[in-house]
Amino acid sequence: MQVYVHFPWCLEKCPYCDFVSYRTTREAIDQVGYTDAVLRELDLRLADFRIEHASFTLESIFFGGGTPSLWEPSQLARVIAALRAAFPPSREPEITAECNPSSLDQARAEGLLAAGVNRLSIGVQSLHDERLRFLGRLHDAQGALRSVRGALASGMPRVSADLIYAVADQRPDEAVDEASRLLDEGLTHLSAYSLTIEAGTRFGELARRGRLPLADDGAMVASFHALHDALGARGLAHYEISNYAVPGQEARHNLGYWKGRAYLGLGCAAVGMIPGPQGALRYRNQPLPERYLQATQGGVANDPGGIAESVEPLDASTLLRERIMLGLRLAEGFDLEAAAAELGVEPWPAERRRAAERMIQRGRLVREGGRLRVPLSAWALADGTAAELF
């Protein structure tokens, strides 16, 4: 079982972020109260499973947000202990905490390690002070590097960093330089995302008004390929559209998403997908912290209006479409025919077969037996290719 735990608070709301997070101060966060609520939800969800949850083993835990490094390590330790008791692991689970440099130093990393975390994902985003200010980050370049160095010095087994490229007038060689400087520190995993403008964010509103400087698509694609070449030359595999790793250091939790595995979501605004009658159930938890805290005391997990704001049944055909969308993000692609057989649906209805043939002729898709993948040259079009196969 994969478990995602959402922490909904940040010290600042970044202008590009469309995740559910709320600006607050450290002092305003009720650490113990939130932990208690997450543990109450866990108990309710275990009781409400439509399956025998004892058959699952714990594969990974991911503390996301928000800024989970604001959560006291002693409180994370309580959640980790409860999940280990609920789902005994078959091997040592990967336990990741997302961190911002403004709330991560060596002492905090050591506390997280003692709590049971064995992987950190640090939101560096840039090593250029002007771009960091543009992105609304609270740290500067030196603060980001201090945070990375502190994480590595803590003895944390695995440390990753996030970068955002194609920011305004950033050149491809500048994106490569920032990635290289992080790898020089000793990182074995890097996530690199092009700046995406989402509706409902401050950047989204500025872009709508034509007041946001943006890189053009050509610069974004050039940076993508420059990073691919440079990081590959340093021994990192480009294993997913936005992710690079030394072989063996891939993010196990995220691979589970991309391979369509079930996952338990806990916390305010968390999303989960668990096996249900003839498919799966996806739920989305209450997005307001106060409403979530109150709902966990009500004794109802999956009914809309309880902890879950909404519940959506997913049939086998829908699950297969999602596996297409996610599986084509992986360099190795995915086995469509095996996935369809597992779900009990037809892999190649006539319309999908015709769409695949069109994509293959255009160089946007490769078929190897029952396996499909998107070639590197067409990765920028992967979402559109997947949609054609629905």
N, C-alpha and C positions, 0 to 999 in steps of 0.2 A: 504494500500500500504506500502510495505517495501522499504526503500531507503538506498542504500549504497553509500557513498561519499568517494572517494579515495584521499589521500594526498600522493604525490609521493616522498617526501624527507626524508632523515635520516641524522643524524650526522655521522653515520658510517654504512657501509653495512656488516651485519653479514655473516659469511662464509657459514652458512647453509641455508640462506634465498633465495628462488626463486620467491618471490613476486616482482612486478615492483616497485623498489625504487632506488633512486639516492643519493649518498653521496654528502653532501653540508654543508655549514655553515649557521647558523641562519641568518646572515646578507645578504646572497645571495638569500634568498627566497623572492620573490615578493608576499607578503601576499595579498595585495589588488588586485593586478592583477589576482592572481589565483582565489580568491573569485569571482571577476567579471566574470571570464570565466565560473565558475561553475554555476553561476546564469544565464548567457546567455544560457548555455546548457539546464538548466531546462526549460526556456521559449521555446526553440526550441522543446524540447521533448514533452512538453505539447501540443504544436500545431501539432505535428506529430503523436500523438497517433492514432492507428487504432480503438480505443475504446473510449467511453465516459468517460474520466478520472474523471469527477465530481462524478461518481458513487463510486469512491474509497475513503476510509478514511485512514488517516495516522496511521499506527500501530507502526512503529519503524524507527529510523534513526541510522545508524552505520557509524561512521567516522573511516575508516581503512587506512592502509598504508603499508610501510612508517611509519612516526611518527606524527600522528595528534596532539599530545601535543605540537609540534613545531608551530602549527597554532595558531595565536592569538585568544583568546576567543571572542574578538569583531567581528572577521571575521566569526567564527563558528556561532555566534548569527545571523548574516545576513542570512546565509544559512538556519538555523533552522526556522527563521521567514518566509522566502520565502516558505519553504516546508509546514509549518503550514497553510499558506494562500492558497497554491495550493490544499492541501488535508486536509480539516478540520477533526480533529480527533474525533472518536466516544468515545474514552476514552483517558486518558493521555498516550501519546506514550512513549515507551522506547527509550531513546536517549543515545547512547553509544559512547564514544571516547576511542580509543586505545592510550595508553601512555607508554613511556619508563621511567624508574626511573631517567635517566639522564636529563629529561626535565619535571619532575613532582614533585612539592613540594606542601605544603599546600596552598600557595598563588595561584599557577596555578590551583589547584583543585577548589579553591573558585571562581576563574575567570570562569572556565568551568561551574560550577554550576550556576553562575549568567547568563551565556550565554544560559542556558536551558538544558545543559547536566544533566542527572540524573543517569548515570551509567558509571563507568570507568573500563576498562580492562587493567591491568598493566602487561607489559612484564617482569616479574621478572626472569623467566627462571631457576634460581638456587639461592640457598643461600650458595654456596660454592665458595670462591674466585678463586680457581684454575680452577674449571669448568667454571666459568664466563669468565675467560681469554681465556680458550680453545674455548668457544662459541663466542668470539669476542665482548663481551658486554662492554659498557663503564662504567658501574656501578660495585660496589662491593656489598657484601652481606649486609653490614650496610646501604649502599645507597639504596638498594632495600627496606629494612625494613623502613627506614625513609620515603621513597616515599609512601609506603602503609599506614604508620601511618598518614602522612600528608593528604592523600586522605580521610581517615576515620575521621580525626579531622575537615575536611572542612565542614562536614555536608552532603557530597554526600550520597544520599540514598542507592546506591548499588555500591559495589566495588568488582571486581573479579581480580584474578591474574592468569597468565600463568606460568606453569612449564614445563621444558623439562627433561625427565628421560631417563634411559638407555644410559647415556653419558659415553663413554669409559669404565672405570672399576667401575663405580658407582654400589654399592650394593643395593638391594631392600630396606633394612632397612634405607639406607641413603635417598632414594627417599621419603620414608614415613616420615622421620624426617623433611625434608624440607617442605613437605605439611602440616605437623602438626604445625610447627612453624608459617606458614602463617595463619592457622586457629586460632591459639592462639591469633593472632592480632585482630580477629573479622570478618574475611571474611566469606561470606555465599555462595560464588561460587568460584570454582577452575577449571581451564582447565589444564589437564596434558597430554602431548604428548610425545611419544617416539621420540628420535632423528631420523629423516628421512633424508637420503642422496639423494639430488636431482641433476640430471644432470644440468650442466650449472652453478653450484655454486662452490666456492672455495673448499668446502668440497667434492663436487662431483669429482673434478679433483684430489684431494689428494687421495680419495678412489680408483679412477681408477688406480692410480700409486701404490696402496698398501701402502700408507704412512699415513693413517689416523687410529688412534686407535678406534676400534668400539666394542661395547658390542655385544655379540652373541644373537641369537634369544631366547635362553633359559633364559638369564638374563632379556631380555625385557619382556617376558611373566611373569616371576616371579615378576618383579616390577609392572606390570599391576595388577596382582592379589593381591599383597601386598597392593597397593594403594586402590583397591576396598574394601578390608576387613577393612583397617584402617579408611578410610573416611566414610564407611558405619557405623562403630562403633561409629563415632562421629555425626551421624544423617544426613549425606549428601547422597542424592540419586544419584546413578550412572546412570544418565538418558540418556546419549549418550556415545559412545565409549570413548571419551576423555574429558567428562564434568561431573562435580559433583556439586550438589546444595542442600542447605537446601530447602525442599519443598516450592514452591512458588517463589523461587529466580532463576528459570531457565532463560536462555537467550532467550527472546521472539523472537528477530531478527533471531538468528541462528535456532531456532525451525521452523521458517517460511521457511528457506532454506531446512531443512531436511524433511519438509512436502510438498515441491514442490510448494510453493506459488510464485506468480509473484513478481518481485522486479525491482525497477528503479535504475540504476547505473549512477552515476554522477562523473565526474572528469577524469583526465588523467588515462588511463589504466583500468578504471572501466568496469565491465561487468554488463549488465542488461538483464532481461528476462521479456518481457511484452506480454500480450495477442495479438495475431495477427490472420490473416485469417486461420481458421481451425487448430489452434494450438497456437503457440507462436513464438515470434522472440527473438533470443538472439543476442546481439550486444557486441562488444568489442571496447572500445574507443582507440584513438591514444595513444600509449605507451610513446611517447616522450613529455615531458612537453611543449617544444617550439612548436611542431607540434599541440598539443592539444589547446594551447592558440590561435594559429593562426586559427585553424579550427572553434573555437566557434564564430569567427567573420564572418564566411562564410555563415551562414543561412541554413546549411544543417545538419541534425542530423543523420538519419539512413542510408543514402546512403553511401556505402563504399567509402572511400576517403575523406569524410567529417569528422565530429567529430568521427564517428565510423570507425575504421580500417577495421572491418569485420561485416557482418550481416548474421545470419544463421536462416533460418526458421526451426521450430521444429514441426513435425507432432505429432498426438496423440500417436502413438506407441512409438516414441522416448521419449515423455514426461513420459509415463508410465515406460519405462526402467530407466529413471532418478529417478523416484519416488521409484522404487525398490532399486536402489543403495543407495539413501539417507535415505529412510525409514528404511532400515535394520541396520542403524547406531544407531537407537533409541532403548532403552531398551524395550519399549512397542511395537516396530515394527510398522507395518502400515497395513491398511486394503486394500489389493490388489483389492478385488472385488469392494469396494466402489470407489477407485481411477479409476479403469477401467470403471465403470459405468459413473463417472463424465466426463471422457474423451471420452466415446463412443467407446471403443474398447473391444475386447474379453480378459477376464482376464486369461483364462486357455487354450491357444492353446496346442495341444498335447505335443509338445516338452517341454514347460514350466512345464506342469503337471508331465511329467516323471522326469525332472530335480529336481523338488521339492520333489518328492517321494524319489529320491536317497539321497538328502541332509537330509531329515527327517530320513531315515534309518541310516545314518552316524552320527546322532546327531548334525548336523550343522544347522538345521532349525527346527522350531516348527510351526505347523499350528493349529490355533484355529478358526474354521469356515473359514471366508474369510481373516482372519488376519494372517500375517506371522511375525515371529521375530527370531532373532539369539540368542541362549542361551549364557549365560556368558562364558561357557567353550569353545565356538567356536567364540567368538568375534574377536579374532586375525585373523580369516579367513573370516570375514564378506564381504570384497570386493570380494573375490573369489566366495563366495556363491552367492552374488548378480549377478555376471557375469554369473554364471551357469543358472540363471533364465531369462536371456535376450532372 
